[in-house]
Amino acid sequence: MAATIFDKILRREIPADIVFEDEQVLGFRDIAPQAPVHVLFIPKTPIATLDDATPAQAELLGRLLLAAAGWARAQGFAADGYRVVVNCNRDGGQTVYHLHLHLLAGRALGWPPG
């Protein structure tokens, strides 16, 4: 897997507004937010796309989702609602090939998403 901007953020080579970190997951604000709250959650173990994830990584994928949900609750907007999006490959809108969740909140989010 080629190095990505997220790898540089993990190595602290470029700055990011980090809002969450544990031993397996990093969360930071998106530099081009699509909602008042737009945070990316990434696994510290690189996985290029959701399609590349393996059954052996199921626990890591669960931790990624739980990190996003826990952060939403801790910030106080979970009860109002939020959206978690995973883009996969080009037609799915993925631009950085390091698996990541977009947590969007802070306004009513329309459907369909696009």
C-alpha positions, -999 to +999 in steps of 0.1 A: +000+000+000+014+034-010+019+060+017-009+085+021-015+118+038-031+098+067+002+080+072+019+114+075-007+124+101-002+092+120+036+098+121+030+135+131+048+147+100+020+171+091-004+187+115-040+176+122-066+187+146-067+154+165-098+149+187-095+112+195-067+087+199-063+053+214-039+024+207-056+014+174-076+045+162-070+081+154-097+107+149-091+142+135-112+170+120-116+170+082-098+199+065-128+204+041-158+198+064-191+189+048-210+196+081-205+216+112-189+185+127-168+164+103-143+141+119-123+113+102-116+081+122-088+060+108-072+027+119-036+030+128-030-002+109-033+008+073-061-009+052-065+006+017-102+002+014-131-015+031-130-040+003-094-049+014-104-056+050-101-092+061-121-113+087-090-111+108-095-073+110-131-076+123-121-064+158-102-034+144-132-025+123-155-027+153-131-006+173-132+020+146-170+022+147-171+022+185-145+050+186-167+072+164-199+064+184-182+070+217-167+103+206-202+114+194-217+106+228-188+123+246-193+155+225-230+155+234-246+153+199-253+116+196-289+119+208-296+145+181-280+122+155-250+119+133-240+100+101-210+077+096-199+072+060-173+049+045-164+056+009-149+027-010-129+030-042-132+057-069-169+054-078-177+053-041-160+087-036-128+075-019-099+098-025-074+087+002-066+050+001-064+044+038-097+032+052-115+060+071-149+068+086-165+102+081-185+113+111-209+141+102-231+160+126-242+194+137-271+198+113-300+177+098-285+155+072-306+149+041-313+117+023-304+104-002-268+115+005-258+118-031 
